[in-house]
Amino acid sequence: MSITLTEAAARHVTRYLGRRGKGVGVRLGVKTTGCSGLAYKLEYADEVGTEDIVFEDHGVKVLVDPKSLPYLDGTQLDFVREGLNEGFKFHNPRERDRCGCGESFRV
């Protein structure tokens, strides 16, 4: 089981946590929503929870709850700039389908 980050994603998280002045990494999970069933949720984490599974890549911790891990195993988190837009992009090998609006996915 693994979750990885690209160097760009790790740099972005490290910079943001530095400006924020606190935090241990990012928390990655899934929630039920949208027309395809699941959506990614990503937030900055201030502490490691007792049930969190911790992955570390490029010096950044990624915290995942046990219920989300089967849907996220093998995912790579990237940070991309496309024109005027920038944000995190999920490369999930378990993803089988994505809804037309891009909000949700199915495994």
N, C-alpha and C positions, 0 to 999 in steps of 0.2 A: 504494500500500500504506500502510495506517495502522492504528495502535492508539491509542485515545484514553481519557482518564479524565474522569469527571465531577469537578466541584469537590469534592464530598463525598469521593470516592476519593482525590483529590490531598491534601486536608487530612489524611485519616487516615494516608496513607503518610508525609507530611511530619512529622506529630506522632510517629508510631512511630519513624521514623529518628532524630528528635531525642532521644527517650527512650533509644533503643538506643545512641546515641553514635557510630554509624558506618553506612556504607552509601551506595550511589549511587542506589538506586531499587529497583524490583521486577523480577523475572524471571518472564515469563509463557510458558508452553509447553503442550503437550499430551502425554499418554501414552496408550498402548494399554491399555485396561482396561474392565471392566464389560460389560453386556449390549448396549450400543449401539456400543461400539468405542473411543471416545476420552473422555478426561477432562481437565479443565483442571488444570494445576499452577501454583501461584503461590508465590513465595518472595521474601524480601528479598535483594537482591544487594549484596555488598560491593565488587565490582569488575566492570568491563566486560570480558567475554571477547573474544578476538581475532575470533571469528566472530559475535558478537552483532550484531543489527541494533537500533539504538537509536532509539526514538521519545520525544519529550518533549512533555508536555502539562501546563499549569498548573504548570510548574517541576519536574515529576517525570519522571524517566527510566523508561521501560519497555523492558526488554531482552528480545529474542525470538531464539531460535535459528532458523537458516534453514529447518530441516525442519518446524518448527511454524508458520511464517508463513503458508503457504497455507491452513491451517485456521483461522487467527486474523485474517486480513486484514479490516479493517472493524469489529473488535470494540471495544466500549466497556466499560470496567471501571468499575463503580459500587460504592459502599459504602452499604449500606442498614441501617436499623434497623426491625425489624418486631416490635412487642411487646417481649419480653425478648431476642429474638435480634438479632444484628447480624453482618454479614459482607459479603464481596465478592460481587457479582452480575455475571455476564457477559452482555452483550447482543451476541450474535454473529449477524450476518445470514446467515452460511453454515450455521448450524445448521438441519438439516432435520427432526430427530427427537431426542427425549430419552427416556431410559428411564424407567420408572415410578417408580423409587426416586430419580431425579434426579441420580445419580452420573455418568452418562456420556451422551454425545451422538453424533450421526452427522451428517456433512456430505454 
